Amino acid sequence: MNRFSKIIAGALILLGMQAQAQQPPKYAFAEKVDTTTYALGQTIYMLNEVYKEWTGEQFKYGFYTKGTEEKATEAIYDTLQYRYLHRKQMAFYHAKKEGKWGLLKGDKSIWIPFVYDKLHYNAHVKQYYISIEKAGKYGILDEDGKQILAAIYDDILYDGVNYKVIQNGKVGIAGPKGEELIPVCFDVILYDQKFEAQQVQKDGKWSLFNWIKDNPCQPIQKYDQLERHINDFYVAREGTKYGLLDLDGKEILPFEYDFMSPFFVKFLGALLVGKEGKVGLLQIAEDGSVTTKIPIAYHDIWVDQRNNKLKVKLNDKIDYYYDDQTLYDLKYNDVVYYDRINRCMVKKGKKWGMLTTGGETVIPIAYSKIHIMEHKQFMVQKGTKWGVLDERGNTLLAPIYDEFDYRPEKKVFFVMKKGLWGIVSIRDGVVLPPKYENMFALPNRKFLVQQKGLWGVVAGGGRVIVPLEYSSYDYKYQASEVSLIAPDGRVQKYRIQ
């Protein structure tokens, strides 16, 4: 509101200085007119019963009677602007007289006297008010012109309910009628919807207004850091130690923690706390009672966002934590739970295996990687070789392949062995032996394959349908035929469907 006014005023002053240097007309920011066009005293009648009269140097404004065009007042105003507020169905005039601004009612009587350097009528949703400026200071009038805040402030900000006022670098809060809610003695005030929960800073120290309202400008209860937790609890730091306070300043957790922070949003009311290099998790109920969810015994605590379960770390061991204990007694370097199969992948060193949540082995810890497939089947990598196991750890496809490209729509794997490609499936075993340099699946279980640089078409098991003697091919996805081009340009068409 007022910062904008200041910027505009500054811009006008600067422009005025520039205009003076260029020798413009005397009234550089008044209505620009051709002085040779108008005669002294010439009158122009305008809308809304306003007329303007030429003085020889500028226009002056007054009111006339509608219908008769008789002058109802003398032309005594420097500026006269008609305004209409639709929400209140109210007309008024924004006017300037002898260098000062005021407001006139719709009946032309004085509403706000002409004593202000600037003023503006603000039709705010919750409260109508008039901002005023006088001698470089700002104030507020109500819609009747009664003073809410005297023009003594460097800036005023309105949030729809209260006024934040700034004076001599200090901040305070005034109510809708100008009543002092927070005195102007703070360096910072952080707004909160709950008025009593305003965080205030003075001389580098933070307080909650509710804690210091009996003696706000000389607060006894003050801290180096203050952060809202949940509901009406506040994490505070005093020196190097953290504690938890409620809205009334009551100590919920003593100032004995090296670390304290609100936890993951899924666990509302949880607080991560630390002492002597270890962390734990506390649960804070709405009544301020405290429950230890995880003791201060771990190097890290977080939430696995795949399943929203708590995980802990101690040294190089990771585990899930629930029912007041770890799942596997911190035996493994990593643990990942998959709820759709109710199993955990566990890692020891660089090897992975699979266990039930009760600790029974499903897949031995012997694989570099394990990926879940459909129907409770698992792609595994042993060393550098790939294969497939079932949900009991039985081998479905031996881990003998260098690369594994699963095609779920056809339930087959494109596999590479010793640099050559083939196709295998869990149900049918080897569909094509891995002896081709390249391959492409066609409809009806036919395959376009390349061997020794030449292309042809084969069926399952490698049975040749079109000899491998063509240097290239032409095939569009889902087309009914494939064209094979021989080195001499001859074209062989093979109908697929």
C-alpha positions in Angstrom: 0.0 0.0 0.0 2.4 2.7 1.2 5.6 1.4 -0.3 3.9 1.8 -3.7 2.9 5.3 -2.8 6.4 6.2 -1.9 7.8 4.7 -5.1 5.3 6.7 -7.2 6.1 9.9 -5.3 9.8 9.4 -5.8 9.3 8.7 -9.4 7.3 11.9 -9.8 9.9 14.0 -8.1 12.7 12.6 -10.3 10.6 13.1 -13.4 9.8 16.6 -12.3 13.5 17.4 -11.9 14.2 16.1 -15.4 11.3 18.1 -16.9 12.5 21.3 -15.3 15.8 20.9 -16.9 14.1 20.6 -20.3 12.0 23.8 -19.7 8.5 22.3 -20.0 5.2 24.2 -19.3 5.0 25.3 -15.7 2.4 22.6 -14.7 4.2 19.6 -16.0 1.9 17.1 -14.4 -1.4 19.0 -14.6 -3.7 18.5 -17.6 -1.7 19.5 -20.7 -3.5 22.1 -22.7 -2.8 24.5 -25.5 -2.8 27.9 -23.8 -3.7 29.7 -27.0 -6.9 27.6 -27.4 -8.8 28.6 -24.2 -10.0 32.0 -23.2 -9.7 33.3 -19.6 -12.6 31.9 -17.6 -13.7 29.5 -20.4 -15.8 26.7 -18.9 -16.1 23.1 -20.0 -18.9 21.0 -18.6 -18.1 17.4 -17.9 -19.9 14.3 -16.7 -21.0 13.7 -13.1 -21.8 17.4 -12.5 -18.2 18.5 -12.7 -17.0 21.5 -14.7 -13.5 22.9 -15.3 -12.6 26.6 -15.8 -9.5 28.0 -17.4 -7.5 30.4 -15.2 -5.0 31.4 -17.8 -2.5 29.0 -16.4 -4.4 25.8 -15.5 -7.9 24.4 -15.1 -9.7 24.6 -11.8 -12.7 22.4 -11.0 -16.1 22.9 -9.5 -19.6 21.6 -9.5 -22.6 22.6 -11.7 -26.3 21.8 -11.5 -27.4 19.0 -13.8 -29.9 20.1 -16.4 -29.4 23.9 -16.0 -25.6 24.0 -16.2 -25.6 26.6 -13.5 -22.5 26.6 -11.4 -23.3 25.2 -8.0 -19.8 26.0 -6.6 -16.9 28.1 -7.5 -13.9 26.4 -9.3 -11.8 25.9 -6.2 -10.4 22.4 -6.7 -7.0 21.6 -8.4 -8.3 18.0 -9.2 -11.8 16.6 -9.0 -12.4 12.9 -9.8 -15.7 11.1 -9.6 -15.7 7.6 -8.1 -18.4 5.0 -7.6 -18.2 2.0 -5.3 -20.6 -0.7 -6.7 -20.5 -3.0 -3.7 -21.8 -0.1 -1.5 -23.7 1.7 -4.3 -22.0 4.8 -3.1 -20.7 7.8 -5.1 -17.9 10.1 -3.9 -15.3 12.5 -5.2 -11.5 12.3 -4.8 -10.3 15.9 -4.8 -7.3 18.2 -4.3 -7.5 21.7 -3.0 -4.6 24.1 -2.4 -2.2 21.2 -2.6 -4.0 19.0 -0.1 -6.2 16.0 -0.7 -9.6 15.2 0.7 -12.9 13.4 -0.2 -16.3 14.7 -0.9 -19.5 12.8 -0.5 -21.9 12.2 -3.4 -23.9 15.3 -2.4 -20.6 17.3 -2.7 -20.3 17.9 1.1 -17.0 17.4 2.8 -16.4 13.9 3.8 -12.6 14.0 4.6 -11.1 17.5 5.1 -8.4 18.7 2.7 -5.4 18.4 5.0 -3.5 15.3 3.6 -0.6 15.1 1.2 -2.1 11.9 -0.2 -5.1 9.7 0.6 -6.8 6.7 -0.9 -10.1 5.0 -0.2 -9.6 1.2 0.0 -12.6 -1.0 -0.6 -11.3 -4.1 1.1 -13.3 -7.2 1.4 -13.4 -7.3 5.2 -13.1 -3.6 6.1 -13.3 -0.3 4.2 -10.6 2.1 5.2 -8.9 5.3 4.0 -5.1 5.4 4.0 -3.6 8.8 4.5 -0.2 10.4 4.3 0.9 13.6 6.0 4.5 15.0 6.2 5.9 11.7 5.0 4.1 9.6 7.6 1.1 7.2 7.2 -2.1 6.6 9.0 -5.6 5.1 8.6 -9.1 6.5 8.8 -12.3 4.5 8.9 -14.9 4.9 6.2 -16.6 7.6 8.2 -13.3 9.6 8.4 -12.7 8.8 12.0 -9.0 8.3 12.8 -8.0 4.6 13.4 -4.3 5.2 13.2 -2.6 8.6 13.4 -0.3 9.6 10.6 2.9 8.8 12.5 4.1 5.5 10.9 6.8 4.9 8.3 4.6 2.1 6.8 1.3 0.3 7.4 0.4 -3.2 6.0 -3.1 -4.5 6.2 -3.8 -8.3 6.2 -7.6 -8.0 6.1 -8.0 -8.1 9.9 -5.2 -6.2 11.6 -2.6 -3.6 10.7 1.1 -4.2 10.9 2.7 -0.9 11.6 6.4 0.2 11.3 7.9 3.1 13.1 11.6 3.9 13.4 12.6 0.4 12.2 10.3 -1.3 14.8 7.2 -3.4 14.1 3.9 -3.8 16.0 0.3 -4.9 15.4 -2.8 -2.8 15.7 -6.4 -4.1 15.6 -9.3 -3.2 13.2 -10.2 -0.1 15.4 -6.6 0.9 15.9 -6.2 -0.7 19.3 -2.7 -1.8 20.2 -2.4 -5.6 20.0 1.4 -5.9 19.9 3.4 -2.7 20.8 5.8 -1.2 18.2 9.1 -2.5 19.7 10.0 -5.7 17.8 12.4 -6.2 14.9 10.4 -9.0 13.2 6.8 -10.3 13.6 5.9 -13.5 11.8 2.2 -13.6 11.0 0.1 -16.5 12.2 -3.7 -17.0 11.9 -3.8 -17.5 15.6 -3.0 -14.1 17.0 -1.5 -15.4 20.2 0.9 -17.5 18.2 2.7 -14.6 16.6 6.4 -15.2 16.6 8.3 -12.0 17.5 12.0 -11.2 17.5 13.7 -8.5 19.5 17.5 -7.9 19.7 18.1 -11.2 17.9 16.0 -13.3 20.3 12.7 -15.0 19.5 9.5 -15.3 21.6 5.9 -16.3 21.2 3.7 -13.3 21.9 1.5 -15.4 24.1 4.5 -16.1 26.4 5.4 -12.4 26.9 2.2 -10.5 26.5 2.3 -9.3 30.1 5.6 -7.5 29.5 6.1 -7.7 25.7 8.9 -5.1 25.2 11.0 -6.6 28.0 10.5 -10.3 27.3 11.9 -12.8 29.9 11.1 -15.9 27.9 13.3 -15.6 24.7 15.3 -18.0 22.6 17.9 -18.1 19.8 15.6 -20.1 17.5 11.9 -20.8 17.4 10.0 -23.1 15.0 6.4 -24.2 15.1 6.0 -28.0 15.3 2.4 -29.2 15.3 -0.8 -27.9 16.8 0.4 -25.5 19.5 3.9 -26.8 20.2 7.1 -25.0 19.5 10.7 -26.2 19.0 13.0 -23.7 20.7 16.8 -23.5 20.9 18.6 -21.8 23.7 22.3 -21.8 23.0 23.2 -25.2 21.7 20.3 -27.1 23.3 16.7 -27.7 22.1 13.5 -28.0 24.0 9.7 -28.1 23.3 7.2 -25.6 24.6 3.4 -25.4 24.4 1.4 -22.3 23.5 1.4 -21.2 27.2 5.2 -21.5 27.4 5.1 -24.7 29.5 8.1 -26.9 29.0 7.0 -30.2 27.4 10.6 -31.4 26.7 13.5 -30.0 28.6 16.4 -28.1 26.9 18.8 -31.1 26.9 18.7 -32.2 23.3 21.5 -31.5 20.7 19.0 -31.8 17.8 15.2 -31.5 17.5 13.0 -31.3 14.4 9.5 -32.1 13.2 9.4 -35.5 11.5 8.0 -36.8 8.2 4.4 -35.6 7.5 2.9 -39.1 7.6 3.8 -39.2 11.3 2.0 -36.2 12.6 3.0 -35.3 16.1 6.4 -37.1 15.8 9.6 -35.3 16.7 13.1 -36.4 15.8 15.5 -35.7 18.7 19.2 -36.2 19.1 21.8 -36.6 21.9 25.5 -37.4 21.7 25.4 -38.3 18.0 22.4 -40.6 18.3 18.7 -39.9 17.3 15.3 -41.1 18.4 11.7 -40.5 17.7 9.2 -39.1 20.2 5.4 -38.9 19.7 3.7 -35.7 21.1 0.0 -36.0 21.8 -2.4 -33.0 21.7 -2.5 -32.9 25.5 1.4 -32.6 25.6 2.1 -36.1 26.8 5.2 -37.7 25.3 5.7 -41.3 24.1 9.0 -42.7 23.0 8.4 -44.2 19.6 12.0 -45.1 18.9 14.7 -44.7 21.6 17.7 -42.4 21.1 20.0 -45.2 20.0 20.5 -44.9 16.2 22.5 -42.8 13.8 19.6 -42.1 11.5 15.8 -42.6 11.4 13.6 -42.0 8.3 10.5 -43.2 6.5 10.6 -45.6 3.5 8.3 -43.8 1.2 7.6 -47.0 -0.8 5.6 -48.4 2.1 5.5 -45.6 4.8 7.4 -47.8 7.3 10.0 -46.5 9.7 13.7 -47.4 9.1 16.7 -47.0 11.4 20.4 -47.1 10.8 23.2 -48.0 13.3 26.7 -47.8 11.9 26.5 -49.6 8.6 23.4 -51.7 9.4 19.8 -50.8 8.3 16.5 -52.3 9.5 12.8 -51.6 9.8 11.5 -50.6 13.2 8.0 -51.4 14.6 6.4 -52.9 17.6 9.2 -51.4 19.7 11.9 -53.4 18.0 13.9 -53.9 14.8 12.7 -56.5 12.3 15.9 -58.4 11.8 18.0 -57.3 14.8 20.1 -55.0 12.6 21.9 -57.9 10.8 21.9 -56.5 7.3 23.4 -53.6 5.3 20.0 -52.8 3.8 16.4 -54.0 4.0 13.6 -53.3 1.5 10.0 -54.4 2.2 7.6 -55.1 -0.7 4.0 -55.1 0.6 2.5 -56.7 -2.5 4.4 -59.9 -1.9 4.9 -59.4 1.9 8.6 -60.2 1.6 11.9 -58.3 2.3 15.0 -58.0 0.1 18.0 -58.0 2.4 21.6 -57.1 1.6 24.7 -58.3 3.3 27.9 -56.8 1.9 27.3 -56.6 -1.8 24.9 -59.6 -2.1 21.1 -59.7 -1.9 18.6 -62.3 -0.8 15.0 -62.5 0.2 13.4 -63.3 3.6 9.9 -63.6 5.0 9.0 -61.0 7.6 9.6 -63.8 10.2 13.2 -64.2 9.0 12.9 -67.4 6.9 15.0 -67.6 3.8 13.2 -67.4 0.5 16.2 -66.7 -1.7 19.7 -67.1 -0.3 21.9 -64.0 0.0 24.0 -64.8 -3.0 22.8 -62.5 -5.8 24.1 -59.2 -7.1 20.6 -58.0 -8.0 17.0 -59.2 -7.5 14.0 -57.8 -9.5 10.4 -58.6 -8.8 8.5 -59.9 -11.9 4.8 -60.8 -12.1 3.4 -64.0 -10.6 5.9 -63.9 -7.8 8.8 -64.6 -10.1 12.2 -62.9 -9.7 14.9 -62.0 -12.1 18.2 -62.5 -10.4 21.8 -61.7 -11.3 24.5 -63.9 -9.9 27.9 -62.4 -10.6 27.3 -61.0 -14.1 24.8 -63.7 -15.2 21.0 -63.4 -15.3 18.3 -66.0 -14.6 14.8 -66.4 -13.0 13.7 -67.9 -9.6 10.3 -68.7 -8.3 8.8 -67.5 -5.0 10.4 -70.4 -3.2 13.8 -69.8 -4.6 13.7 -72.6 -7.1 15.5 -72.1 -10.4 13.1 -71.4 -13.4 15.8 -70.2 -15.8 19.4 -70.8 -14.8 21.6 -67.7 -14.4 23.7 -68.2 -17.5 22.9 -65.2 -19.6 24.9 -62.0 -20.0 21.8 -59.8 -20.8 18.1 -60.3 -20.0 15.4 -58.3 -21.8 12.0 -59.3 -20.5 9.0 -58.8 -22.8 5.9 -59.2 -20.5 3.4 -59.0 -23.4 4.8 -62.2 -24.9 6.1 -63.7 -21.6 9.5 -64.3 -23.1 13.1 -63.0 -22.6 15.4 -61.8 -25.2 18.7 -63.2 -23.9 22.4 -62.7 -24.8 25.1 -65.2 -24.4 28.6 -64.7 -25.6 27.5 -61.8 -27.7 24.7 -63.6 -29.5 20.9 -63.3 -29.0 18.2 -65.8 -28.4 14.8 -66.2 -26.8 13.8 -68.2 -23.8 10.5 -68.5 -21.8 9.7 -69.9 -18.4 7.0 -72.1 -19.8 8.6 -73.3 -23.1 12.3 -73.1 -22.2 14.6 -72.2 -25.2 12.5 -70.7 -28.0 15.5 -69.7 -30.1 19.0 -70.7 -29.1 21.3 -67.7 -28.5 23.1 -67.7 -31.9 21.9 -64.6 -33.7 23.6 -61.3 -34.1 20.2 -59.5 -34.0 16.5 -60.3 -34.0 13.0 -58.9 -34.2 9.8 -60.6 -33.1 7.0 -60.9 -35.8 3.4 -62.0 -35.3 2.4 -65.7 -35.0 5.6 -66.7 -33.2 7.8 -65.9 -36.2 11.2 -64.1 -35.9 13.3 -61.9 -38.1 16.9 -62.9 -37.4 20.4 -62.0 -38.5 23.3 -64.4 -38.7 26.7 -63.7 -40.3 25.3 -60.4 -41.4 22.4 -61.8 -43.4 18.7 -61.8 -42.6 15.9 -64.3 -42.7 12.8 -65.6 -41.0 12.7 -68.5 -38.5 10.1 -70.2 -36.3 10.4 -71.5 -32.8 13.3 -73.8 -32.2 15.2 -72.1 -35.1 13.3 -73.8 -38.0 14.1 -71.8 -41.1 11.1 -70.4 -43.0 12.9 -67.8 -45.2 16.7 -68.6 -45.7 19.2 -66.2 -44.1 20.6 -64.8 -47.3 19.2 -61.2 -47.4 21.3 -58.1 -46.6 18.4 -56.0 -45.3 14.7 -56.0 -44.7 11.7 -53.7 -44.7 9.0 -54.2 -42.1 6.5 -51.9 -40.4 5.1 -52.8 -37.0 1.9 -55.0 -37.3 2.2 -55.1 -41.1 0.9 -58.3 -42.8 4.2 -59.0 -44.6 7.9 -58.4 -44.5 10.1 -57.6 -47.5 13.7 -59.0 -47.5 16.2 -57.5 -49.9 19.0 -59.6 -51.4 22.5 -58.2 -52.0 21.7 -58.1 -55.7 18.5 -56.1 -55.1 16.1 -58.9 -55.5 13.1 -58.6 -53.1 11.5 -61.6 -51.4 8.1 -60.9 -49.7 7.0 -63.1 -46.9 3.4 -63.0 -45.8 3.1 -63.2 -42.0 -0.6 -63.3 -41.4 
